Amino acid sequence: MPVLDWIGKEKVVNHHMDVPFHVLDKKYTFGCESDNSENKIIHGDNLLALKSLLPQYEGRIKCIYIDPPYNTGNEGWVYNDNVNDPRILKWLGEVVGKEGEDLSRHDKWLCMMYPRLKLLHRLLADDGAIFISIDDNEQANLKLICDEIFGAGNFVSDISWQRTYSTRNDSKGIVVETEHILVYSKQPNWQPNKLPRTAEMNKKYKNPDNDISDWTSDNPFAPGAATHQGMVYAIQHPFTGEMIYPSSGACWRYQQEEMLNIMNGWCPYILKDLGDAAERARVCGISPDEVRKGVMGIVLAGSLEESKKRAKEVLKRGQWPRFYFTKNGLGGIRRKTYLSNVSDIPPTNFFPYLEVGHTDEAKKALLAILGKTSNFDTPKPARLIERILQIASDKDSIILDSFAGSGTTAHAVLNLNKADGGNRKFILIEMMDYAEDITAERVRRVIKGYGEGKKAVEGTEGEFSYYELGEPLLIDGNINEQVDIDKLREYIYFTETRQLLEPARDEEKYYLGTYLNIAYYFCYEQKIRTTLDHELLVNEVRTRADGYVIYADSCTLSDEQMRRYNIIFRKIPRDITKI
């Protein structure tokens, strides 16, 4: 498999492992009676924030959508598109070193994206998929690093989104009307949800004969005459007496017994040997010597006059058989396809603006909601993200957007939940300072409703909690005492079990939880050293289990005692695992 190389790559390939774990500090909750919402908006560096999500969300995110900087070289808009934001440059200097001074904008962009994609891969559920918006500047590079991180075999599609609804006459060269959305799954053979049929799709279904359901006219034949020779034969027309054969290379849609039953709905039919091997051979595209012998035709049982009379009665009565005759009985044969039997449609790799919106629609939406467009160069319409959620999420899925921008992903989640009664949850991460004034404010207004008079838009209802990126858990390998002890306990239990922390027990203050019949304890007190000794075992370890993992500052138990009680000792802070 081709692998992309660039200046600084060796410094960032495993950098996600070295990213320090920071806690998330909740600032407020909006729209929720309780103090916690499962919807989150996080302000802070998305690399650090993604790491902070691991204890609760690793392997749980069903759908990820990101709209990273396109790296066009344009530095004149809010989200610095040239990857020259001081925070990014500082990070590049710390991680890549002096080599960072020689990086091209493509090198910088790849260094920025690679560790973030590695963490997104860890957060993605086994049945999940990631959708990444990008334009031609970095599409090829992005495809190669995603092949490396997610696996080339997990590439799903390169969707073309028609972002504009009209072509500018002053455009030069080949006009760009689409953007890319690269799609990767966590595991091979991922299947998207099908899309519901629209009213426009169903317009062609009518009911001219007062049948049980609306239907449309469809092809009576199927391909494969040469391999289905038993389904190649004549059917006699009940109005004209003409022998009707399938078109060249085709056969009848159903087996002969079923076709005979259908035709009996017009008038009586029988099977008869017509001696028509030559005609059937022509349809099959083979010689008469090769055609299957003994295949009979479906012909009128009575005279043409009597058959025509009965067929006209059926035509007048309505509820015609599934195979019917056009032009008031005098035309060719066709097949009914009932709307009730038509399934939803699979998504394609082309998203037209008529179905999912365009950038101008997105800008007008921002103006209507916030009273300003906020200088976002290529905002995404909520309908685009809704389409992605329709094909890649369930009603209770968790959705993540780590380049949240104006908050379109949350808007789409709230819209879809309102439309179908779902309970999807969103997590947005935005590093820029507008996270509160634009990202969160948009979500607030979408929840409450916005606009006035005829332009008023009803609120979706919903809630979210707003977080700032907090303190690092460890500083120079030591526990940061500014961090809440519950955050520390949650982290320890996750690193040991990849499970969520169990509720605290009053009678066992150090107990974390039990997983696979191993009990976990974190014996830690600020300013006080803890020792794993016989007294601690007697007074603090009360849960019965097959084995124990116990964290403490020191241990005075003998090797024999450790074996007797099946205890593994973890020294604080030395043995606290980095994730």
C-alpha positions as CSV (number, residue, x, y, z in Angstrom):
1,M,0.0,0.0,0.0
2,P,1.4,3.5,-0.9
3,V,2.4,5.4,2.2
4,L,2.7,9.2,2.3
5,D,5.9,10.7,3.8
6,W,6.5,14.4,4.8
7,I,8.8,16.4,6.9
8,G,8.0,15.9,10.6
9,K,6.0,12.7,10.1
10,E,8.2,10.6,12.3
11,K,7.5,13.0,15.2
12,V,3.7,12.9,15.0
13,V,2.9,9.2,14.1
14,N,2.8,8.2,17.7
15,H,2.4,11.7,19.2
16,H,-1.2,10.9,20.2
17,M,0.2,8.6,22.9
18,D,2.2,11.4,24.4
19,V,-0.6,14.0,24.5
20,P,-1.2,14.7,28.2
21,F,-4.6,13.8,29.6
22,H,-6.6,16.9,30.6
23,V,-9.8,16.9,32.6
24,L,-12.9,18.7,31.3
25,D,-14.3,21.5,33.5
26,K,-18.0,22.0,33.1
27,K,-19.0,25.6,33.2
28,Y,-22.8,25.4,32.8
29,T,-25.7,23.3,31.5
30,F,-28.4,24.8,29.3
31,G,-31.9,23.5,28.8
32,C,-31.6,20.6,31.3
33,E,-33.3,20.1,34.6
34,S,-30.4,18.1,35.9
35,D,-26.8,19.5,36.1
36,N,-25.5,17.1,33.4
37,S,-26.4,16.7,29.8
38,E,-25.2,14.0,27.5
39,N,-24.7,16.6,24.8
40,K,-21.4,18.4,25.2
41,I,-19.8,21.6,23.7
42,I,-16.1,21.8,24.6
43,H,-13.9,24.8,24.2
44,G,-10.2,23.9,23.8
45,D,-7.5,22.4,21.6
46,N,-9.2,19.5,19.9
47,L,-6.1,17.3,20.2
48,L,-6.2,17.6,24.0
49,A,-10.0,17.5,24.1
50,L,-10.2,14.2,22.1
51,K,-7.7,12.6,24.5
52,S,-10.0,13.7,27.4
53,L,-12.9,11.9,25.8
54,L,-11.3,8.5,25.8
55,P,-12.3,7.3,29.3
56,Q,-16.0,7.8,28.6
57,Y,-16.2,7.4,24.8
58,E,-13.5,5.2,23.4
59,G,-15.1,2.8,20.9
60,R,-18.6,4.4,21.4
61,I,-18.9,7.1,18.7
62,K,-21.2,5.9,16.0
63,C,-20.7,8.8,13.6
64,I,-17.9,11.3,13.3
65,Y,-18.1,14.3,11.0
66,I,-15.3,16.8,10.8
67,D,-14.7,19.8,8.6
68,P,-11.0,20.6,9.2
69,P,-9.2,23.6,7.6
70,Y,-8.9,23.1,3.9
71,N,-5.4,24.6,3.8
72,T,-6.1,26.8,0.8
73,G,-3.5,29.4,1.9
74,N,-6.2,31.9,2.8
75,E,-5.5,33.5,6.2
76,G,-8.3,36.0,6.1
77,W,-11.1,34.1,7.7
78,V,-12.0,33.0,11.3
79,Y,-10.6,29.5,11.2
80,N,-7.0,30.1,10.1
81,D,-6.8,28.1,6.9
82,N,-3.1,28.3,6.4
83,V,-2.3,26.4,9.7
84,N,-0.3,29.4,10.9
85,D,-2.4,30.0,14.0
86,P,0.0,30.8,16.8
87,R,-1.2,27.8,18.9
88,I,-0.6,25.4,16.0
89,L,2.9,26.9,15.3
90,K,3.7,26.6,19.0
91,W,2.6,23.0,19.0
92,L,4.6,22.2,15.9
93,G,7.7,23.7,17.5
94,E,7.3,21.6,20.6
95,V,6.5,18.3,18.8
96,V,8.4,18.5,15.5
97,G,11.3,20.7,16.8
98,K,13.5,22.8,14.5
99,E,12.4,20.9,11.5
100,G,9.0,22.7,11.9
101,E,10.7,25.9,10.7
102,D,11.2,24.3,7.2
103,L,7.7,22.8,6.9
104,S,5.6,23.7,3.9
105,R,1.9,24.4,4.5
106,H,1.1,20.8,3.4
107,D,3.7,19.4,5.9
108,K,2.1,21.5,8.7
109,W,-1.4,20.5,7.8
110,L,-0.5,16.8,7.8
111,C,1.4,17.1,11.1
112,M,-1.7,18.8,12.6
113,M,-4.2,16.2,11.2
114,Y,-2.4,12.9,11.8
115,P,-2.5,12.7,15.7
116,R,-6.1,14.0,15.7
117,L,-7.2,11.3,13.2
118,K,-5.4,8.7,15.4
119,L,-7.5,9.7,18.4
120,L,-10.7,9.9,16.3
121,H,-10.0,6.3,15.2
122,R,-9.9,5.2,18.8
123,L,-13.1,6.9,19.6
124,L,-15.0,5.5,16.7
125,A,-17.3,2.5,17.4
126,D,-16.7,-0.8,15.6
127,D,-19.9,-0.2,13.7
128,G,-19.2,3.4,13.1
129,A,-18.0,5.6,10.3
130,I,-16.1,8.9,9.9
131,F,-17.0,11.6,7.3
132,I,-14.4,14.2,6.5
133,S,-15.1,17.3,4.4
134,I,-12.1,18.5,2.3
135,D,-11.4,20.2,-1.0
136,D,-8.8,19.5,-3.7
137,N,-5.9,21.1,-1.8
138,E,-5.5,18.2,0.6
139,Q,-7.8,15.5,-0.7
140,A,-5.1,13.3,-2.1
141,N,-2.9,13.6,1.1
142,L,-5.9,13.1,3.4
143,K,-6.9,9.9,1.5
144,L,-3.4,8.5,2.0
145,I,-3.1,9.1,5.7
146,C,-6.7,7.8,6.2
147,D,-5.7,4.7,4.4
148,E,-2.8,4.4,6.8
149,I,-4.8,5.1,10.0
150,F,-8.2,3.5,9.3
151,G,-7.0,0.9,6.7
152,A,-7.4,1.1,3.0
153,G,-9.9,-1.8,3.2
154,N,-12.1,0.4,5.3
155,F,-12.4,3.2,2.7
156,V,-16.1,3.5,2.0
157,S,-16.5,6.4,-0.5
158,D,-15.4,9.7,-1.8
159,I,-18.7,11.6,-1.8
160,S,-19.1,14.7,-4.0
161,W,-21.2,17.4,-2.4
162,Q,-22.5,20.0,-4.9
163,R,-21.8,23.0,-2.8
164,T,-23.0,25.7,-5.3
165,Y,-26.3,26.2,-7.0
166,S,-25.0,28.4,-9.8
167,T,-21.8,28.9,-11.7
168,R,-20.1,32.3,-11.6
169,N,-19.6,33.7,-15.1
170,D,-16.3,35.4,-14.1
171,S,-14.8,32.1,-13.0
172,K,-11.6,31.0,-14.6
173,G,-10.4,27.6,-15.7
174,I,-12.5,24.6,-14.7
175,V,-15.2,25.7,-12.2
176,V,-15.2,23.8,-8.9
177,E,-18.8,23.0,-8.0
178,T,-18.2,20.1,-5.6
179,E,-16.3,19.3,-2.5
180,H,-15.1,15.9,-1.2
181,I,-16.4,14.0,1.8
182,L,-14.1,11.1,2.5
183,V,-15.8,8.2,4.3
184,Y,-14.1,5.5,6.3
185,S,-15.5,2.8,8.6
186,K,-13.9,1.3,11.7
187,Q,-14.4,-2.3,10.4
188,P,-14.7,-3.7,6.8
189,N,-18.1,-4.3,5.2
190,W,-19.7,-1.3,6.9
191,Q,-23.2,-0.7,5.5
192,P,-25.0,2.7,5.5
193,N,-28.6,3.1,6.3
194,K,-30.9,3.5,3.4
195,L,-32.6,6.8,2.8
196,P,-36.4,7.3,3.1
197,R,-38.2,7.8,-0.2
198,T,-39.3,11.4,-0.9
199,A,-42.6,12.7,-2.2
200,E,-40.9,13.6,-5.4
201,M,-39.8,10.0,-5.9
202,N,-43.3,8.7,-5.3
203,K,-45.0,11.1,-7.7
204,K,-44.9,8.6,-10.6
205,Y,-46.9,6.0,-8.6
206,K,-50.6,6.2,-9.5
207,N,-53.7,4.0,-9.2
208,P,-55.7,4.3,-12.4
209,D,-57.4,0.9,-11.9
210,N,-58.4,1.3,-8.3
211,D,-55.9,-1.4,-7.2
212,I,-55.0,-2.1,-3.6
213,S,-52.0,0.3,-3.7
214,D,-50.5,3.0,-5.9
215,W,-48.2,1.5,-8.6
216,T,-46.0,2.4,-11.5
217,S,-45.4,0.8,-14.9
218,D,-42.3,-1.3,-15.0
219,N,-40.3,-3.6,-17.3
220,P,-42.0,-7.1,-17.6
221,F,-38.7,-8.7,-18.5
222,A,-35.4,-9.5,-16.7
223,P,-31.9,-10.0,-18.1
224,G,-30.4,-13.5,-18.5
225,A,-32.3,-15.3,-21.3
226,A,-29.4,-17.7,-22.1
227,T,-29.1,-18.8,-18.5
228,H,-32.9,-18.9,-17.8
229,Q,-34.2,-20.6,-21.0
230,G,-37.1,-22.0,-19.1
231,M,-38.4,-18.5,-18.7
232,V,-38.2,-17.6,-22.4
233,Y,-41.5,-18.4,-24.2
234,A,-44.5,-16.8,-25.8
235,I,-47.5,-15.3,-24.1
236,Q,-50.5,-14.7,-26.2
237,H,-52.1,-11.2,-26.1
238,P,-55.8,-11.5,-24.9
239,F,-56.9,-8.5,-26.9
240,T,-55.0,-9.0,-30.2
241,G,-54.0,-12.7,-30.2
242,E,-50.3,-11.7,-30.9
243,M,-47.6,-13.9,-29.5
244,I,-45.4,-11.8,-27.2
245,Y,-41.8,-12.9,-26.5
246,P,-39.3,-11.2,-24.2
247,S,-36.9,-8.7,-25.8
248,S,-33.5,-10.0,-27.1
249,G,-31.4,-11.3,-24.2
250,A,-34.2,-11.1,-21.7
251,C,-36.7,-13.5,-20.1
252,W,-40.0,-13.1,-18.2
253,R,-39.7,-11.7,-14.8
254,Y,-41.3,-14.7,-13.0
255,Q,-41.4,-18.5,-13.3
256,Q,-43.8,-19.9,-15.8
257,E,-46.3,-21.3,-13.3
258,E,-46.6,-17.8,-11.7
259,M,-47.0,-16.1,-15.1
260,L,-49.7,-18.6,-16.0
261,N,-51.6,-17.7,-12.8
262,I,-51.3,-14.0,-13.5
263,M,-52.5,-14.3,-17.1
264,N,-55.5,-16.3,-15.9
265,G,-56.6,-13.1,-14.2
266,W,-57.5,-11.7,-17.7
267,C,-59.1,-14.9,-19.1
268,P,-58.5,-18.6,-19.2
269,Y,-55.0,-19.7,-20.4
270,I,-53.2,-23.0,-21.0
271,L,-49.7,-24.2,-21.7
272,K,-49.1,-25.4,-25.3
273,D,-46.1,-26.5,-27.3
274,L,-45.8,-23.9,-30.1
275,G,-42.8,-25.5,-31.9
276,D,-41.0,-22.1,-31.6
277,A,-37.5,-23.2,-30.9
278,A,-36.1,-20.8,-33.5
279,E,-37.8,-17.7,-32.0
280,R,-36.8,-18.7,-28.5
281,A,-33.2,-19.3,-29.7
282,R,-33.2,-15.8,-31.2
283,V,-34.2,-14.2,-27.9
284,C,-31.5,-16.2,-26.1
285,G,-28.8,-15.4,-28.6
286,I,-28.0,-19.0,-29.3
287,S,-28.6,-21.5,-32.2
288,P,-31.9,-23.5,-32.3
289,D,-29.9,-26.6,-31.7
290,E,-28.8,-25.3,-28.3
291,V,-32.1,-24.0,-27.0
292,R,-33.9,-25.8,-24.3
293,K,-36.4,-28.3,-25.5
294,G,-40.0,-28.7,-24.3
295,V,-40.6,-25.1,-23.1
296,M,-44.3,-24.4,-23.9
297,G,-46.0,-21.1,-24.5
298,I,-48.9,-19.6,-22.5
299,V,-51.8,-19.3,-24.9
300,L,-55.5,-18.5,-24.8
301,A,-57.7,-21.5,-23.8
302,G,-60.7,-20.3,-25.7
303,S,-61.3,-18.4,-28.9
304,L,-59.8,-14.9,-29.4
305,E,-63.3,-13.4,-29.5
306,E,-64.3,-14.9,-26.2
307,S,-60.9,-14.2,-24.6
308,K,-61.1,-10.6,-25.7
309,K,-64.6,-10.2,-24.3
310,R,-63.5,-11.4,-20.9
311,A,-60.3,-9.3,-20.9
312,K,-62.4,-6.2,-21.7
313,E,-64.6,-6.9,-18.7
314,V,-61.5,-7.0,-16.4
315,L,-60.2,-3.8,-18.0
316,K,-63.5,-2.0,-17.3
317,R,-63.8,-3.5,-13.8
318,G,-60.4,-2.4,-12.6
319,Q,-57.8,-4.0,-10.3
320,W,-56.0,-5.4,-13.3
321,P,-53.6,-8.3,-12.9
322,R,-50.0,-7.5,-12.2
323,F,-49.0,-7.9,-15.8
324,Y,-51.3,-5.6,-17.8
325,F,-51.7,-4.2,-21.4
326,T,-51.2,-0.5,-22.2
327,K,-53.3,1.7,-24.5
328,N,-56.6,0.5,-23.2
329,G,-55.7,-3.1,-23.9
330,L,-54.3,-2.6,-27.4
331,G,-50.6,-1.8,-26.5
332,G,-47.7,-3.9,-25.2
333,I,-47.4,-5.8,-21.9
334,R,-46.1,-4.1,-18.8
335,R,-45.7,-5.0,-15.1
336,K,-47.0,-3.2,-12.0
337,T,-44.5,-2.3,-9.3
338,Y,-46.4,-1.4,-6.1
339,L,-45.3,1.5,-4.0
340,S,-46.0,-0.6,-0.9
341,N,-43.4,-3.1,-2.1
342,V,-40.7,-0.5,-2.9
343,S,-38.0,-0.3,-0.2
344,D,-36.0,2.8,0.8
345,I,-33.1,3.8,-1.4
346,P,-29.3,3.3,-0.9
347,P,-27.3,6.5,-0.7
348,T,-25.0,7.4,-3.6
349,N,-21.7,9.2,-3.7
350,F,-23.3,12.3,-5.1
351,F,-25.0,14.7,-2.8
352,P,-26.9,17.3,-5.0
353,Y,-27.6,20.7,-3.5
354,L,-31.3,20.3,-4.1
355,E,-31.3,17.4,-1.5
356,V,-28.7,18.5,1.0
357,G,-28.3,22.3,0.6
358,H,-25.4,24.5,-0.5
359,T,-23.0,27.1,1.0
360,D,-25.3,30.0,0.3
361,E,-28.1,28.3,2.2
362,A,-25.7,27.7,5.1
363,K,-24.7,31.4,5.2
364,K,-28.3,32.5,5.2
365,A,-29.1,30.1,8.0
366,L,-26.3,31.6,10.1
367,L,-27.5,35.1,9.4
368,A,-31.1,34.2,10.4
369,I,-29.9,32.5,13.6
370,L,-27.1,34.8,14.8
371,G,-27.8,38.0,12.8
372,K,-24.3,37.6,11.2
373,T,-22.5,35.1,9.0
374,S,-19.4,35.3,11.2
375,N,-17.0,35.2,8.2
376,F,-17.1,31.4,7.8
377,D,-15.8,30.9,4.3
378,T,-17.5,27.5,3.5
379,P,-20.1,26.8,6.1
380,K,-22.0,23.6,5.8
381,P,-25.8,23.5,5.6
382,A,-27.6,21.6,8.3
383,R,-29.3,19.5,5.7
384,L,-25.9,18.1,4.5
385,I,-25.1,16.9,8.0
386,E,-28.6,15.5,8.4
387,R,-28.1,13.4,5.3
388,I,-24.8,12.0,6.8
389,L,-26.6,11.3,10.1
390,Q,-29.5,9.6,8.3
391,I,-27.1,7.1,6.6
392,A,-24.6,6.7,9.4
393,S,-26.4,6.9,12.8
394,D,-29.2,5.3,14.7
395,K,-31.8,7.2,16.9
396,D,-29.7,6.8,20.0
397,S,-26.2,7.2,18.5
398,I,-23.4,9.5,19.7
399,I,-22.2,12.0,17.1
400,L,-18.8,13.8,17.4
401,D,-17.5,16.9,15.6
402,S,-14.0,18.0,16.7
403,F,-13.8,21.0,14.3
404,A,-17.2,22.3,15.3
405,G,-17.0,25.8,13.8
406,S,-20.5,27.4,13.9
407,G,-22.1,24.3,15.4
408,T,-23.9,23.0,12.3
409,T,-23.5,19.3,13.5
410,A,-25.4,20.0,16.7
411,H,-28.1,21.9,14.7
412,A,-28.5,18.8,12.4
413,V,-28.7,16.4,15.4
414,L,-31.4,18.5,17.0
415,N,-33.3,18.8,13.8
416,L,-33.2,15.1,13.2
417,N,-34.2,14.2,16.8
418,K,-37.2,16.5,16.5
419,A,-38.2,15.0,13.1
420,D,-38.0,11.3,14.1
421,G,-38.2,11.4,17.9
422,G,-34.6,10.2,18.2
423,N,-32.3,10.7,21.1
424,R,-29.0,11.2,19.3
425,K,-26.3,12.9,21.4
426,F,-23.7,15.4,20.1
427,I,-20.2,16.2,21.2
428,L,-18.7,19.4,19.7
429,I,-15.1,20.6,20.1
430,E,-14.0,24.0,19.1
431,M,-10.6,25.5,19.8
432,M,-11.3,29.1,18.7
433,D,-12.5,31.8,21.1
434,Y,-15.9,32.0,19.4
435,A,-16.9,28.6,20.9
436,E,-19.2,30.3,23.4
437,D,-20.4,33.3,21.4
438,I,-21.0,31.5,18.1
439,T,-20.9,27.7,18.5
440,A,-22.8,27.5,21.8
441,E,-25.0,30.5,21.1
442,R,-26.2,29.0,17.8
443,V,-27.2,25.8,19.6
444,R,-29.0,27.7,22.3
445,R,-31.1,29.6,19.7
446,V,-31.8,26.4,17.7
447,I,-33.1,24.8,20.9
448,K,-35.2,27.9,21.9
449,G,-36.3,29.0,18.5
450,Y,-35.2,32.1,16.5
451,G,-36.5,34.7,14.2
452,E,-39.7,36.8,14.3
453,G,-43.0,37.0,12.6
454,K,-43.3,34.9,9.4
455,K,-39.6,34.1,9.6
456,A,-39.8,32.6,13.1
457,V,-38.4,29.1,13.4
458,E,-39.8,26.9,16.2
459,G,-37.2,25.6,18.7
460,T,-36.1,21.9,18.5
461,E,-35.9,21.5,22.3
462,G,-32.8,19.9,23.8
463,E,-30.0,20.7,26.1
464,F,-26.2,20.7,26.4
465,S,-23.4,21.1,28.9
466,Y,-20.5,23.6,28.1
467,Y,-17.0,22.7,29.1
468,E,-13.6,24.3,29.1
469,L,-10.4,22.2,28.8
470,G,-9.1,21.9,32.3
471,E,-5.9,20.9,34.1
472,P,-3.6,18.1,33.0
473,L,-4.0,15.0,35.1
474,L,-0.3,14.5,35.6
475,I,2.5,17.1,35.7
476,D,6.0,15.8,35.2
477,G,4.7,12.3,36.1
478,N,3.1,13.4,39.4
479,I,-0.6,13.8,40.1
480,N,-1.9,17.3,39.7
481,E,-3.5,18.1,43.0
482,Q,-5.7,20.7,41.3
483,V,-7.6,17.9,39.5
484,D,-10.8,16.6,41.1
485,I,-10.3,13.2,42.7
486,D,-13.4,11.8,40.9
487,K,-11.8,12.6,37.5
488,L,-8.6,10.8,38.7
489,R,-10.6,7.7,39.8
490,E,-12.5,7.6,36.5
491,Y,-9.2,7.8,34.6
492,I,-7.6,5.0,36.6
493,Y,-10.5,2.6,36.3
494,F,-10.7,3.2,32.5
495,T,-7.0,2.6,31.9
496,E,-7.4,-0.7,33.8
497,T,-10.7,-2.0,32.4
498,R,-11.8,0.3,29.5
499,Q,-15.1,0.5,31.5
500,L,-16.9,3.4,33.0
501,L,-16.5,4.1,36.7
502,E,-19.0,2.5,39.0
503,P,-20.9,4.6,41.6
504,A,-18.9,5.4,44.7
505,R,-19.6,3.3,47.9
506,D,-19.7,5.1,51.2
507,E,-18.3,2.0,53.0
508,E,-15.4,1.6,50.6
509,K,-13.9,5.0,49.8
510,Y,-11.1,3.6,47.7
511,Y,-13.1,1.1,45.7
512,L,-13.4,1.8,41.9
513,G,-15.3,-1.2,40.6
514,T,-15.2,-4.9,39.7
515,Y,-14.5,-6.1,36.2
516,L,-14.1,-9.8,35.2
517,N,-14.2,-10.6,38.9
518,I,-11.1,-8.4,39.6
519,A,-11.7,-5.6,42.1
520,Y,-9.9,-2.3,41.6
521,Y,-8.9,0.1,44.4
522,F,-7.3,3.5,44.2
523,C,-5.9,4.4,47.6
524,Y,-5.0,8.0,47.2
525,E,-5.2,11.0,49.5
526,Q,-3.9,14.5,48.8
527,K,-1.0,15.4,51.1
528,I,-1.2,12.0,52.8
529,R,0.8,8.9,51.7
530,T,-1.1,5.7,51.5
531,T,0.4,2.3,52.2
532,L,-0.9,-1.1,51.1
533,D,-0.6,-3.1,54.3
534,H,-2.6,-5.5,56.4
535,E,-4.5,-2.8,58.1
536,L,-5.6,-1.3,54.8
537,L,-6.8,-4.7,53.6
538,V,-8.8,-5.3,56.7
539,N,-10.4,-1.8,56.9
540,E,-10.8,-0.8,53.3
541,V,-11.0,-3.8,51.0
542,R,-14.3,-5.5,51.5
543,T,-15.4,-6.6,48.1
544,R,-15.0,-10.3,47.5
545,A,-13.3,-11.0,44.1
546,D,-11.0,-13.5,42.5
547,G,-8.2,-11.0,42.5
548,Y,-7.4,-7.4,43.3
549,V,-5.5,-4.5,41.7
550,I,-4.7,-1.9,44.3
551,Y,-3.0,1.5,43.8
552,A,-1.2,3.1,46.7
553,D,2.0,5.1,47.4
554,S,3.8,2.2,48.9
555,C,3.3,-1.5,49.8
556,T,4.5,-3.4,52.9
557,L,2.8,-6.7,52.2
558,S,5.0,-9.7,51.7
559,D,5.2,-11.6,48.5
560,E,3.4,-14.5,50.2
561,Q,0.6,-12.2,51.3
562,M,0.3,-10.8,47.8
563,R,0.0,-14.4,46.4
564,R,-2.5,-15.5,49.0
565,Y,-4.9,-12.7,48.3
566,N,-4.1,-12.6,44.6
567,I,-3.1,-8.9,44.7
568,I,-1.4,-6.8,42.1
569,F,0.2,-3.6,43.5
570,R,0.3,-0.4,41.5
571,K,2.6,2.3,42.8
572,I,1.3,5.9,42.7
573,P,2.2,7.8,40.5
574,R,4.7,5.5,38.8
575,D,2.2,2.9,37.5
576,I,-0.5,5.3,36.3
577,T,-0.9,4.4,32.7
578,K,-0.9,6.9,29.9
579,I,-3.6,6.6,27.3
